[in-house]
Structure formats: C-alpha cells, structure tokens
Amino acid sequence: FPVTIYLLIFTDKGTVFSIKVYQIPEGQRTSKGRCVVNIINVPADEKVREIITVPKEAEGSFLVFATKQGIVKKSELSEYKNMRQNGLKAIKVVEGDEVLAVRITDGKKGVLLASSGGKSIRFHEDDCRAQGRVSQGVKGMSLEDGEEVIGMEVIDEKSEILTVTARGYGKRSAAEEYRQQSRGGKGILAMKLTEKTGDIMGILPVTDKDDLMIITDKGQVIRTKISGISLLGRNTQGVRLINVKPDEKIVAVKKIVDPNNNTNSIS
C-alpha cells in the first residue's frame, strides 16, 4: 500500500474506526489472518460492512454513504480525522436500516444506486449536499415494498457498469446507458430480471482490463476476465457468468483491477 496511510472500517450500524495499515499483521497468501475484532473494538451487536483505503492525496475529498433503505449521505473526509479508539458515529442509521456501502469521491462524480428489484438511479453528487458526521442523510432512491438497495458506486462518463445477479447472470453496460436523474426517484430499469436470473446482487465499475472474482454460498469460486463479459444495453438479461446449482446463489463479486491503473489489487 505505497500511497495508503490508513484504513477506515465501517459497521452496519454506522460506526467508523481508523487503523494504520501497518497495524494489520502481515501474512502469507494461505495464512488464516487475524479476526478484525482483535484489532478494533467492534460492538457486539454490529458487523463490519465496509473497509476503504484512504490515500495520501485524499485532502479535500468526501465520503458518500448509502443504506439498504435508499438513504445517501455525503460528508467531508476531514470530519473523520480525530478518531477515538472506540470509533465514531459516521452516520445516523434508523431502526431497521443498515449501512450498505461507503466510497471516497473528489466531489465531481456521479452516484449510482441499484436495487434488488432491478432498478437503478444515477444523480450527480452535487445533488447531495455535504452534511455533518452524525446526520442521517437524505433519500437517494425510492423503493417498492420488499425492495432494498444492493449496491452504490461513484462513476463518471468513462465508466462501464458490471451488473451481476444471484443466479449467476451478468452484463457490462456503458455509463451513458444510465441517464442522470434527480435524487430520490424510483429510478429506471437496470437489468431485465426473471426467475432464471434471480435478483441483482451487485454492481461494480469496471474496465475491460480487470478480472472478476465470483463467490457462491456453497464455496464455489471462479475468476474470469471482464473483457469476456458482453457489453450490452441496460434493459437486457445479460449472459451466464457461472453455473450454480438450484439451491446455490452468488454472495460476493469483487473485481481484480489492472495493476497498471490502480495500486490495490482487489476492489
């Protein structure tokens, strides 16, 4: 981590912790590692939801939060400088909601939210004014009953968006497919879903030089090239990325980025 000075670790209930990279024990690829609760004081009723690296060049940056119920919040990164050992409240989370994702942005990006029901909404982050650390945020997306936000990314016009479903289908689409809207709406169709595809479970900004790691709840793992995934329109079903059994579903997707374009290998 040559340009990273510390990590920010966020829980599902909105607590944030800060640790220096050197505080994480170094191990071999096959070593077990160390439980995060032995490094930071995570409350017993909270779970680690997001870990992000903060580079040296982050002065003047912002944090953008998204929750499962469609709330978004933008705060200046400087709000999180003076960290206590027991962490700080990073965002006010109401009963029944959870922090879903946190991203660092330069203040000039678009925010893309996607829901389990196949909808997405894109708005400029200027539509979400910066708020204090303990505030709740504002509505980023209106959801139908039984629907929840499953992903949030910051993008620009050069981005390609990879969408993956629980039953192993996926596609790439250009950012221009997701027209910019006003924050708080119901969004537009992000992917054509059927019983065969299952719900959307993840979105990622990618390039055709990246690789994709897919993990299922039965322990199946595959790695595939992003360039091998079809570039399709927004209102399409996508193609099969992995064969899953009837009782199996995808639980995680991670991109392995081109080392020439990023200092971190996994995002």
HELIX and SHEET records of a PDB file:
HELIX    1   1 VAL A   21  GLN A   23  5                                   3    
HELIX    2   2 VAL A   36  ASN A   38  5                                   3    
HELIX    3   3 LYS A   56  ALA A   58  5                                   3    
HELIX    4   4 LEU A   77  TYR A   80  5                                   4    
HELIX    5   5 GLU A  125  ASP A  127  5                                   3    
HELIX    6   6 ALA A  175  GLU A  177  5                                   3    
HELIX    7   7 ILE A  226  GLY A  228  5                                   3    
SHEET    1   A 4 VAL A  48  PRO A  55  0                                        
SHEET    2   A 4 THR A   4  THR A  11 -1                                        
SHEET    3   A 4 THR A  15  LYS A  20 -1                                        
SHEET    4   A 4 LEU A  88  LYS A  89 -1                                        
SHEET    1   B 4 VAL A  99  THR A 105  0                                        
SHEET    2   B 4 PHE A  62  THR A  67 -1                                        
SHEET    3   B 4 ILE A  71  GLU A  76 -1                                        
SHEET    4   B 4 VAL A 138  LYS A 139 -1                                        
SHEET    1   C 4 VAL A 149  ILE A 155  0                                        
SHEET    2   C 4 GLY A 110  SER A 115 -1                                        
SHEET    3   C 4 LYS A 119  HIS A 124 -1                                        
SHEET    4   C 4 ILE A 188  LEU A 189 -1                                        
SHEET    1   D 4 ILE A 200  VAL A 206  0                                        
SHEET    2   D 4 GLU A 160  THR A 165 -1                                        
SHEET    3   D 4 TYR A 169  ALA A 174 -1                                        
SHEET    4   D 4 VAL A 239  ARG A 240 -1                                        
SHEET    1   E 3 VAL A 221  LYS A 225  0                                        
SHEET    2   E 3 ASP A 211  THR A 216 -1                                        
SHEET    3   E 3 ILE A 250  ILE A 256 -1                                        
END                                                                             
